[in-house]
């Protein structure tokens, strides 16, 4: 997975672009020559730093505040990007949160917040972006799910439910949007070096690493390169798929 010339000057929107994986996605898409819009909610300074780094390297990027849980706000943001650039060619739904707890101890707000962000967020952004893509009969949507959406994750009922739903949503979208020239795929990451992973208890993390085939955590740029491939014409015959990127953990 290297350089894809067909991605040059493509307009890419990365939600949750100020997180560790989001930053890697933004940097990789910029490296491919894309015009990158990253959305953020709580980390404006981090988002602006990422944009500044991309611009320093000669890329085009812009940070935009976006609450993915608000349908009307999302529509305003998407319409603004389309008005400015003329189109959105690639959408990477990456925004997500965790509120881990055991089911019997889980508060309603912990469940609802995760579902609103991780699932409704994907629905809201995709709904707005896909309407613009459909008019042009062209587009790529990549949804970032999780290994937790495929296998049981103790203490993550809300997160697992949201990420599993994203996988199912993506498959239906792939069928319904194909005649509009839009490809939809999902990436299900395993354990990567990130702020989210640092919150996992050390003993559980060590067990997970030992259980994986590659015996290590993934690096954010490794995930980003997979997204670039799926966005490119090299993946033009791939849609409705869930690509597991987990260092060989799921197969064990």
C-alpha positions as CSV (number, residue, x, y, z in Angstrom):
1,X,0.0,0.0,0.0
2,X,1.8,3.0,-1.3
3,X,1.0,6.2,-3.2
4,X,-2.3,6.5,-5.1
5,X,-2.2,9.2,-7.7
6,X,-6.0,9.1,-8.2
7,X,-6.4,10.5,-4.7
8,X,-4.6,13.8,-5.5
9,X,-6.9,16.8,-4.9
10,X,-9.7,14.6,-3.6
11,X,-11.7,16.3,-0.8
12,X,-11.7,14.1,2.3
13,X,-13.7,14.6,5.5
14,X,-12.4,12.8,8.6
15,X,-14.7,13.0,11.6
16,X,-13.0,12.8,15.0
17,X,-9.8,14.0,13.3
18,X,-8.2,15.3,16.4
19,X,-7.7,11.9,18.1
20,X,-4.7,9.6,17.7
21,X,-6.1,7.5,14.9
22,X,-7.9,10.6,13.4
23,X,-4.6,12.4,13.2
24,X,-2.9,9.5,11.4
25,X,-5.8,9.3,9.0
26,X,-5.6,13.0,8.2
27,X,-1.8,12.9,7.7
28,X,-2.0,9.9,5.5
29,X,-4.7,11.3,3.3
30,X,-2.8,14.5,3.0
31,X,0.3,12.5,2.1
32,X,-1.8,11.1,-0.8
33,X,-2.4,14.6,-2.0
34,X,-5.9,15.0,-0.6
35,X,-7.6,18.1,0.6
36,X,-8.4,17.2,4.2
37,X,-11.2,18.5,6.4
38,X,-11.0,17.2,9.9
39,X,-13.8,17.6,12.4
40,X,-13.4,17.9,16.1
41,X,-15.7,18.5,19.1
42,X,-13.6,19.0,22.2
43,X,-9.9,19.3,21.1
44,X,-9.7,22.5,19.0
45,X,-6.1,23.2,19.8
46,X,-5.1,19.6,18.9
47,X,-7.1,19.9,15.7
48,X,-5.4,23.1,14.7
49,X,-2.0,21.7,15.5
50,X,-2.7,18.8,13.1
51,X,-3.8,21.2,10.4
52,X,-0.8,23.3,11.0
53,X,1.5,20.3,10.6
54,X,-0.2,19.3,7.3
55,X,0.1,22.9,6.0
56,X,3.7,23.1,6.9
57,X,4.3,20.1,4.7
58,X,2.6,21.8,1.8
59,X,-0.8,20.1,2.2
60,X,-4.3,21.7,2.3
61,X,-6.3,21.1,5.4
62,X,-8.9,22.7,7.6
63,X,-10.3,22.0,11.1
64,X,-14.1,22.3,11.5
65,X,-16.0,22.1,14.8
66,X,-18.8,19.5,14.4
67,X,-21.1,17.8,16.8
68,X,-21.9,14.6,15.0
69,X,-24.8,13.9,17.3
70,X,-26.7,16.9,15.9
71,X,-28.3,16.3,12.5
72,X,-28.9,20.0,11.8
73,X,-25.4,21.0,12.8
74,X,-23.9,18.2,10.6
75,X,-25.9,19.4,7.6
76,X,-24.6,22.9,8.1
77,X,-21.0,21.7,8.3
78,X,-21.3,19.4,5.3
79,X,-23.1,22.0,3.2
80,X,-20.3,24.5,4.1
81,X,-17.6,22.1,2.9
82,X,-19.4,21.4,-0.3
83,X,-19.9,25.1,-0.9
84,X,-16.3,25.8,-0.4
85,X,-14.8,22.8,-2.3
86,X,-17.5,21.8,-4.7
87,X,-17.6,18.2,-3.5
88,X,-16.8,15.7,-0.9
89,X,-15.1,12.7,-2.5
90,X,-14.2,10.6,0.6
91,X,-15.8,10.4,4.0
92,X,-14.1,8.6,6.9
93,X,-16.4,8.2,9.9
94,X,-13.9,8.0,12.7
95,X,-15.6,9.9,15.6
96,X,-16.2,7.7,18.6
97,X,-16.2,7.6,22.4
98,X,-16.0,5.0,25.1
99,X,-17.9,4.9,28.4
100,X,-16.9,1.4,29.6
101,X,-18.8,-0.2,32.5
102,X,-20.3,-3.6,33.5
103,X,-23.9,-3.9,32.3
104,X,-25.4,-4.1,35.7
105,X,-23.5,-1.0,36.8
106,X,-23.9,0.9,33.5
107,X,-25.7,4.2,33.7
108,X,-28.3,5.1,31.1
109,X,-26.3,8.2,30.0
110,X,-23.2,6.0,29.5
111,X,-25.1,3.8,27.1
112,X,-26.9,6.7,25.4
113,X,-23.8,8.9,24.9
114,X,-21.9,6.0,23.2
115,X,-24.8,5.1,20.9
116,X,-25.5,8.7,20.0
117,X,-21.9,9.4,19.0
118,X,-20.7,6.1,17.6
119,X,-23.9,5.1,15.8
120,X,-26.1,8.1,15.3
121,X,-23.0,10.1,14.5
122,X,-22.2,7.8,11.5
123,X,-25.8,7.9,10.4
124,X,-26.0,11.7,10.6
125,X,-22.8,12.5,8.7
126,X,-23.3,9.7,6.1
127,X,-26.9,10.9,5.5
128,X,-25.7,14.4,4.7
129,X,-22.6,13.5,2.7
130,X,-24.1,10.7,0.7
131,X,-26.8,13.0,-0.7
132,X,-24.1,15.2,-2.2
133,X,-22.1,12.2,-3.4
134,X,-25.3,10.7,-5.0
135,X,-25.8,13.8,-7.1
136,X,-22.3,13.3,-8.6
137,X,-22.7,9.5,-8.8
138,X,-19.3,9.1,-7.1
139,X,-17.9,8.7,-3.6
140,X,-16.2,6.5,-1.0
141,X,-17.4,6.0,2.6
142,X,-15.1,4.3,5.1
143,X,-16.5,3.6,8.6
144,X,-14.2,2.9,11.5
145,X,-15.7,0.2,13.6
146,X,-13.8,-1.9,16.1
147,X,-12.8,-5.5,16.8
148,X,-15.2,-5.1,19.7
149,X,-18.0,-4.9,17.2
150,X,-17.2,-8.5,16.0
151,X,-16.2,-10.3,19.2
152,X,-17.5,-10.0,22.8
153,X,-15.7,-7.3,24.8
154,X,-16.2,-7.5,28.6
155,X,-17.4,-4.3,30.1
156,X,-18.1,-2.7,26.7
157,X,-21.7,-3.6,26.0
158,X,-22.5,0.0,24.8
159,X,-19.3,0.3,22.7
160,X,-19.6,-3.2,21.2
161,X,-23.3,-2.6,20.4
162,X,-22.5,0.7,18.6
163,X,-19.6,-0.7,16.7
164,X,-21.4,-3.9,15.7
165,X,-24.3,-1.8,14.4
166,X,-21.9,0.3,12.4
167,X,-20.7,-2.9,10.6
168,X,-24.3,-3.8,9.8
169,X,-25.2,-0.3,8.7
170,X,-22.2,-0.2,6.4
171,X,-23.3,-3.5,4.7
172,X,-26.8,-2.2,4.0
173,X,-25.4,1.2,2.8
174,X,-23.1,-0.7,0.4
175,X,-26.1,-2.3,-1.2
176,X,-28.3,0.7,-1.3
177,X,-25.7,3.3,-2.5
178,X,-23.9,1.1,-5.1
179,X,-26.2,2.3,-7.9
180,X,-25.3,5.9,-6.9
181,X,-21.6,5.2,-7.5
182,X,-20.7,5.1,-3.8
183,X,-18.6,2.4,-2.3
184,X,-18.9,1.7,1.5
185,X,-16.5,-0.3,3.6
186,X,-15.6,-0.8,7.2
187,X,-12.3,-1.1,9.0
188,X,-12.4,-3.0,12.4
189,X,-9.2,-2.1,14.2
190,X,-7.8,-4.2,17.0
191,X,-5.6,-2.7,19.7
192,X,-3.5,0.3,18.5
193,X,-1.2,2.7,20.3
194,X,-3.6,5.5,21.3
195,X,-4.9,7.4,24.3
196,X,-7.9,5.1,24.3
197,X,-5.7,2.0,24.6
198,X,-3.8,3.6,27.5
199,X,-7.0,3.4,29.6
200,X,-7.1,-0.4,29.2
201,X,-5.8,-2.2,32.4
202,X,-2.1,-3.2,31.9
203,X,-2.7,-6.9,32.6
204,X,-5.5,-7.1,30.1
205,X,-3.4,-5.3,27.5
206,X,-0.5,-7.7,28.1
207,X,-2.8,-10.7,27.7
208,X,-4.2,-9.3,24.4
209,X,-0.7,-8.7,23.0
210,X,0.3,-12.2,23.9
211,X,-2.8,-13.6,22.2
212,X,-2.2,-11.8,18.9
213,X,-0.2,-13.3,16.1
214,X,2.2,-10.3,15.7
215,X,2.7,-9.9,19.5
216,X,2.4,-6.1,19.5
217,X,0.0,-3.2,19.3
218,X,-0.8,-1.7,16.0
219,X,0.6,1.7,15.0
220,X,-1.9,4.4,13.9
221,X,-0.2,4.9,10.5
222,X,-0.7,1.2,9.7
223,X,-4.5,1.7,10.0
224,X,-4.3,4.9,8.0
225,X,-2.7,3.2,5.1
226,X,-5.5,0.7,4.9
227,X,-8.0,3.6,4.7
228,X,-6.0,5.2,1.9
229,X,-6.1,1.9,0.0
230,X,-9.9,1.6,0.4
231,X,-10.4,5.2,-0.7
232,X,-8.3,4.7,-3.9
233,X,-9.2,3.2,-7.3
234,X,-7.1,0.2,-6.4
235,X,-10.1,-0.8,-4.3
236,X,-12.7,0.0,-6.9
237,X,-14.2,-3.5,-6.8
238,X,-14.4,-3.6,-3.0
239,X,-17.6,-2.6,-1.2
240,X,-19.7,-3.9,1.7
241,X,-16.6,-5.4,3.4
242,X,-15.3,-5.3,6.9
243,X,-11.5,-5.3,6.9
244,X,-10.1,-6.5,10.3
245,X,-6.8,-4.9,11.1
246,X,-5.8,-6.4,14.4
247,X,-2.3,-8.1,14.1
248,X,-3.9,-11.5,14.0
249,X,-5.9,-11.3,17.2
250,X,-9.4,-12.1,15.9
251,X,-8.4,-15.3,14.2
252,X,-7.2,-16.7,17.5
